[in-house]
Amino acid sequence: MTNFDAFIKVYIEELEAVVRKHPEEYRWPIENFQRIIEKMIEGFRTKTYSLEGRAIRATCKRLDIHQTYKDINAFLDKNPAVLYKAG
């Protein structure tokens, strides 16, 4: 598993938890979750993601990454994957 894969796995877990706990903060219903994940993966792949939101904050915390583009991008590009805290 690469760092990118580990990041995406944790991000998906955190995003699902946040959407279920705070649905009022999202304009899309949980039924669109898979489509949103696909868009987010592409955003991380192309480095066009946003630093805003509970899911990115929680992902960075679990992976012990500073919530900055520089640190997230360095993590995504580095391999092999680090161990992360299970959610």
C-alpha positions as CSV (number, residue, x, y, z in Angstrom):
1,M,0.0,0.0,0.0
2,T,1.3,3.4,-0.9
3,N,1.0,6.5,1.2
4,F,-1.5,7.7,-1.4
5,D,-3.6,4.6,-0.8
6,A,-3.3,4.9,3.0
7,F,-4.4,8.5,2.9
8,I,-7.4,7.8,0.7
9,K,-8.4,4.9,2.9
10,V,-8.3,7.0,6.0
11,Y,-10.0,10.0,4.2
12,I,-12.9,7.8,3.1
13,E,-13.4,6.5,6.7
14,E,-13.3,10.0,8.1
15,L,-15.5,11.6,5.4
16,E,-18.2,8.9,5.9
17,A,-18.2,9.4,9.6
18,V,-18.4,13.2,9.3
19,V,-21.2,13.1,6.7
20,R,-23.2,10.8,8.9
21,K,-22.6,12.9,12.0
22,H,-23.0,16.4,10.4
23,P,-25.1,15.9,7.2
24,E,-26.1,19.6,7.4
25,E,-22.6,20.6,6.5
26,Y,-22.7,18.9,3.1
27,R,-24.8,19.8,0.1
28,W,-25.0,16.3,-1.2
29,P,-26.8,13.3,0.3
30,I,-25.1,10.2,1.5
31,E,-26.4,8.3,-1.5
32,N,-23.9,10.3,-3.6
33,F,-21.0,9.3,-1.4
34,Q,-19.2,7.1,-3.9
35,R,-19.4,9.8,-6.6
36,I,-18.0,12.3,-4.2
37,I,-15.2,10.0,-3.2
38,E,-14.2,9.5,-6.8
39,K,-14.0,13.3,-7.2
40,M,-12.0,13.7,-4.1
41,I,-9.5,11.0,-5.1
42,E,-9.0,12.8,-8.4
43,G,-8.5,16.0,-6.4
44,F,-5.8,14.4,-4.3
45,R,-4.2,12.9,-7.3
46,T,-4.0,16.2,-9.2
47,K,-3.3,18.3,-6.1
48,T,-6.5,20.3,-6.5
49,Y,-8.1,19.4,-3.2
50,S,-9.3,21.8,-0.5
51,L,-7.8,21.9,3.0
52,E,-11.2,22.8,4.5
53,G,-13.5,20.5,6.3
54,R,-13.7,18.1,9.2
55,A,-12.7,15.0,7.1
56,I,-9.4,16.4,5.9
57,R,-8.6,17.7,9.4
58,A,-9.3,14.2,10.9
59,T,-7.3,12.5,8.2
60,C,-4.3,14.6,8.9
61,K,-4.6,14.1,12.6
62,R,-4.8,10.3,12.3
63,L,-1.8,10.2,9.9
64,D,0.1,12.8,11.9
65,I,0.4,15.2,9.0
66,H,0.3,19.0,9.3
67,Q,-2.8,20.3,7.5
68,T,-1.0,22.1,4.8
69,Y,-0.7,21.6,1.1
70,K,3.1,21.2,1.4
71,D,2.9,18.4,4.1
72,I,0.0,16.6,2.6
73,N,1.5,16.6,-0.9
74,A,4.8,15.4,0.5
75,F,3.0,12.6,2.3
76,L,1.1,11.6,-0.7
77,D,4.2,11.5,-2.9
78,K,6.4,9.6,-0.3
79,N,6.6,5.8,-0.1
80,P,6.4,3.3,1.4
81,A,3.3,3.9,3.3
82,V,3.4,4.8,7.0
83,L,1.4,3.0,9.6
84,Y,-1.6,4.9,10.6
85,K,-4.0,4.8,13.6
86,A,-7.1,2.7,12.9
87,G,-10.3,4.6,13.2
